[in-house]
Amino acid sequence: MTFLKRLNVYHEFEGTGIGLAIVKQVVELHGGRFWGEGQEGKGATFYFSFPKNAQGGTAYDS
């Protein structure tokens, strides 16, 4: 099974199905780690973490 692959048909749930892919990309862009654990028929839990020494701020800080 492919990680972050949409498993349901489009008419069952609203949305594009790209939310977790965006979260993964943003977390990794900031030096973090993103992963998930799950069991078929029981659901999934997703986690993320950032390095303890990461610098805070936004893209607008100079």
C-alpha positions, -999 to +999 in steps of 0.1 A: +000+000+000+013+035-009+017+060+020-008+088+018-028+072-010-066+080-011-083+046-004-120+057-007-139+068-037-143+105-043-181+107-037-178+091-002-160+121+014-155+157+004-121+172-003-092+166-026-073+141-004-041+161-004-042+174+032-017+150+047+006+153+017+008+190+023+014+185+061+042+161+053+059+185+028+057+215+052+070+195+082+099+181+062+106+216+047+112+228+083+135+199+092+108+179+109+097+143+106+062+131+097+049+095+100+018+075+106+007+042+121-025+024+114-044-009+109-068-016+082-104-012+095-092+005+127-080+038+115-047+057+116-028+081+138-004+106+123+026+122+141+051+150+135+081+163+153+106+191+149+142+192+159+146+206+194+171+232+183+150+245+154+148+283+150+114+298+153+100+325+131+081+329+099+089+335+063+083+372+068+109+376+095+141+395+083 
